[in-house]
Amino acid sequence: MALAPLDEAITLDQLSSDPYPIYRRLRAESPVLRVAATGRTLLTKAALTKAVKENPELFSSDDPHTPMKPAFRAHTLMRKDGQDHFVERKAISKSLTPKMIKTDWGPLYEQMAEEYVGRLPRGETVDLFSELCGPLAARILAHILGIPEANDEQMQRWSQVLIDGAGNFGWKPELFAASDAANDEMDALFAALEPKRRAEPDGSAFSVMLNADDPIPMSQIYSNIKIAIGGGINEPRDALATILYGLLTNPDQLAEVRAQDAWDKAFEEGIRWVAPIQVSSRRALEDTELGGYDILKGDTVMTVQASANRDEEIYEDGENFFVFRDKNPHQAFGNGPHHCAGAHVARRTVGKIILPMLFDRFPNMTLPDPEAVVWKGFGFRGPINLPVVLN
């Protein structure tokens, strides 16, 4: 065997602006490909991405070459394996269980959704991305994490800066300078709130971690909250915007979703079609092989779940949005030990609360110009605007 082919033509700008034609070509021609611009070997077939994610003994999340560490100024649980990962994940996941989300947080989600949807002006053109998707995701997350004192603007700005830093595969210094400034702001807020969250336990992630019988180190409590800020806004925000785009550009499917009350199916199809978290990195701990090519110890592979979710071996017509697929075994929330801890939150808030509420309030909502919607992102992806008419 030999190393996978090396591609020096694909650019990060191409992967950010319109990656799907590239992934479609790679699935057909080079499903294992070293891409110079990323410094990684891209894996674009579902079987390959699944195999890597489910084998942490061979493919470690602890990638020393990832920009995530400087972006978060921490070795986060996203880049840990085994017991180290389990301990930190368990510390925050106690506040994110399905039961907690349904019984403790559910009423609050509905109240916030009512408030934010209720602000939207009927009969006007509104950018739902900036007026609803982002702010509502930020407000819900701030309460879950135990930092409601942070306003919507701060939460969204911190999230985007962390995302930009974590996806800074070109290692641009200005992006890390921005994440440093955001880290300073977050650290100051967490320190100010710590005494109250200790004294008045409230079930939030910060409070639960602080008051645990055997708490994890404070530095890791902070990094856990930052990881949740980074992924916990963009994932539900981009999922909601993507699903709205899919439904509004496919009115027949929207009508059937409403008739069947199939909002959960619409949610799963939206995150399959355009995965909010598009790629993940893993480091090979031993020499091995993937797809007929050698992967050397220390090499970094990149599982492209965005591509896996459209794999022709699994999906018929996977490039298109179609809610009523017979099966939808997507990898948008990952798989293996690093399966997204916020999956239950996103499913409940977007699929069960916000989508039906929004279409109930504005049953004749339209997207007048789909071409005006701009999509962006390599590591994290979604629309960055969504101008709709609310009727």
N, C-alpha and C positions, 0 to 999 in steps of 0.2 A: 504494500500500500504506500501511499504518499500523502503529503499534506494537501489540504483542500486548495483549490485554485485561489489566486489572489486577485482581487478586483481593485483597481486604482482609479476607476472612472466614477463610481457612485459617490455622491457628495452628501454631506450632512444636510445641506440646504434642500436637496432633492428628497431626502428621507423625511424632512420636516414638512415640505410643502405638499407632496403627493406621493406617498410611499407605495400605495397599493398596486399600481402597474408594475413597479419594480419587484414587489413580493410575488406577484403572479408569475412573472418571468423566472424568478429564482426558483419557485416551487417546481416549475417545469424543467428548468435547465441546470440549476446549481443550488440544490436545497441545503448544501453545506458549502459556505463560501466565506473566505477571509476578505473582509472589507476594510481596506487601508484607512479610510476616513474614520472608522469607529475604533480601530485597533482591536477588533474582535472577530470571531468566526460566527457568522449569522446562520441560524438554523430556522428554516422557514416552513418545514412540514410538521404537522401536528404530532405524529408519532415520535419525532426527534425531540420536540420541545417537551412533550410529556415525559419521555424517558429521562431526560436530564433533570427535570424538576422533581421527579419521584425517586431520585438516587442521590441524596445529599452526602452519602458516604464517599461517592466518587466525584460529584460536582458540588463544590462548596459555594455557599453564598458569600463567603469571606473573600471578596475580590479586592486586593490591595490597590488595584489600578482604577477603581471606580471614583468618579467625582463626588459621590455621595458623602464621603467622609469629610472633605473640606467644606462642602455645602452645609452640612449639619453640625460641623465642628464636633463630631462624635462618631464613635464606632457603634452604629445603631443596631437594633435587633434585626433589621433587614439584611445585615451583613454578618450575621452570626449563625452558627449551626448547633445542632445537638442540644445539650443541656443548657448552654449559655443562652441560646435562642429561646428554648422552652421557658426558662425562668422569667425572662423579660416579657415574653408574649403573655404568659399566664398572669403576670402582674397587672397588665392593662386590660386583658380580655375579660376579667371578672366583671367589668362594667359594660361589656358589649355582648353579653349572652343573649340569645333569642328571647328568653324569659324576661330579662331586664328591659330589653328594648320594647317588648310588647306591653308589659304591665307598668313599668316605672316611667319609661320615656315616651311611650306611644301617645298618651294624651297631650304631652307637651309638644310633640311633633305636629299633631293636628292643630293645636292652638296657634303655633307659629305659622304653619302653612295657611291657615285661615287669615291671619293677619297680613302676611305678605301678598297672597293672592288678592285679598280684599283691597289692597292699595292700587291695583292695576286699573287704569282708566278704560272703560268700555268705549268702543268705537274709534279708538286711536291706534296708530302704529307705534308699537313698543318693542324695544330690543329686550327680549326675554332673557337673554344671556346675562346682561348687565343689571336688569331690573328685578329678576326673580331667581334664576338658576344659581348664580354666584352668591348673592346676599343670603338667600334662604339656607343654602348648604352651609354657609359660614355661621349663621346664627344657631342652627341646630347643633353643629359640631362644637361651638364654643360652650354650649351648655353640657353636652356629653362629656367634654374634657374637663369641665370645672373651671373654665376661664371666661365666663360670660361678660366680665368686665372689659374684655377686648371687643372693640366694635367691628362691624362687618367689614369696613374698609381695611382695618388692620389685619384681620384674619385672612382676607383674600390676598392682600399684598404679601403677607408672610408666606402664604401657601405658594403663590406664583414664584416668589424669589427662591424658595427652597426647591421647587420643581425645576426652575431654570438652572439652578446650581447642580442639582443631582443629575440633570441631563446635559451638563456642560462637557460633552465628550471632546470638544475642541479646546478645552482648558483655557477659556478666555478669562483673564484676570478680573475684568470688570464685573462679571457675574459672581465671582467669589467675594468681591468687595461688597456687593449688594447683599449677599447672604450673610456676611459677617455683621453688617449693620443690623439686619433683621434678627440675627441671633442675639445681639446685644439687647435689643428691645424685648424680645421674648424672655430672656433670662431675667431682666429687671422686673417684668410683670410677674413671672412665676415666683420670684423671691418675695415680692410684695404680698402675694396672695397666699403663700404657704401657711402662715400662722392661722388664718381663718379657715382654710380647708382642713387643717389638723383639728381645730377646736370645734368645728361644726361639720361633721361628716355628712355628705349629701349624696353618696352613690356615684358621683362623677369620677372619671378616671383619675384625676389628680388626687382627689380625696381618698379614693380606694388605695392607690399606690402609697400615699403618705402614711395611712393608718394601718397598713398591713402588719400582721404579726412579725413577719420577717421581711421588712421592706428592701427592695433593691436599692443600690446607691443613688444618691440624689442626682448625680450626673446622668444616670440612665433613666430616671424618672423624667427629667427634662427632655432627654432625647426621644423617649417614647411619645411624649406629647407633641414634639416637633414632627416626628414621623407621621403622627395622626393628622396634624395640620397640613402637612405636605400632600398626603394622599386622600385625606378625609373630606376635603373640599372639592378637589378637582374630579374625583371619581363620581360622586353623585351629581355634581354640577354638569360635567360633560356627558354623563349618561342621560340626564334629563334633556339637555339640549339636543343630543343625537336622536333620542327617541321621538321628541317633538318634530324634528326635521323629517324623520322617517315616516311618521304617521301623516304629517301635513302634506307630504309629497306623494302619498299613497292613500288618497281619500277612501277608496274601496276597503282597504285594510282597516283604516280608522273606523269606518262604519261597522265592520264586523267585530272589531275589538270592543266597541261600545255595546254592540248587541249581545256579545258573549261575556261582557265584563272581564275581558282577557288582558287586563293591564299587566299582569305578571308575565304573560307571554311576550307582550310588547317590550317589557323591560329586558328580558333575557335576549331577545333578538337584537335590541339596540346595542347592548354591550358586546354581543358577538360581532355585529356588523362593523362597528368602530370601537375597539377595545379602549377604554380610557387610559389604561396602563398598557402600553404597546409592547414593551420589551423588558427583559430582565437579564442580568449577567450572572454567570456561574464560572468558577475557576476549577479546572481539572486538577485533581489531587494525585493522579497517576496517569501514565501513558495509557491511552485507550483509543477507541475508534468510534466514529459516528458516520453513518451513511456511506461507509466504504473508504473513509479517509482517516488518517492518523490525527489524533488530538494529543498533543504532548503535555506532560505534566507542567502545570503552571500556566498553560494557555487559558485564555478567557473565551468562553462561548457565550453567545447572546441568543436566548430563546425569544423568538419573535411571535408572541401569542397573537398579535394583530394578523399575522399571516396564517398561523395555525387555525385561526377561527374562520378562515375562508378556504381551507384545504379542500381541493376537489375530491379527494378520496373519502371525505366525510360529508361534504355539503354539495347538493345540487344547486347550481346557480348561487354560490356563496357570496358572489360580489354584490348581490342585491339584497335589499331589506325585505324580508318576508316573515311576518310574525308567525304564521301558522305552519311552521316546519314540523314534520313528524318527530324528529329528534333534534336536539340542540345541545350537544355535549361540548360547549365552548370552554375555553381556558381563560376567559377574561379576568376571573378572580384568582388565577393561578391554580396550582395543585401541589400536593405534597405538603411538607411542614410549613411552608410560607404561604399557604392559602390565605387570601385577604381576610384579616380579622374584622374588617368593617363591612363585609358582604351583607350581613343581616341588616345593618343599618341602611345601606343603600337600597336593598330590596324593599324594605318597609317604607322608608320615606318617599322614594321615587315611585315604586310600583304600586303600592297600596294606598298611599295618601295623596301625593301631589298630582300625579297624572289624572286620576278620576276627578279630583276636585277642580282642576284647571279646566277640563273639558266640560264639566258640569256648569261652571261659572260662565264659560265662553264657548258654547256649543258650536258656533259658526266661525271659530278662529281660522284664519287663513295665513298662508305664507306667500305673499304676492310674487316675490322674486327669489326663487331658490338659488339662482346664480349669484345673488348678493351675499350669500352666506359664505364666510371664509373659514376654512379648516386649517389647522396648524398643529404640528408637533410630531416628533420622532419618538421620544421616550414616553410622553403623555400626549394624548391627542383628543381633539373635539372641536366643535365650532367655537369661534371666538366672537361671534355675533349671531343674532337670530331675530331679525326684524319681522314681526307678525302684526296682523290687524286683529284686534280683540273684539269679537262680536258674539 
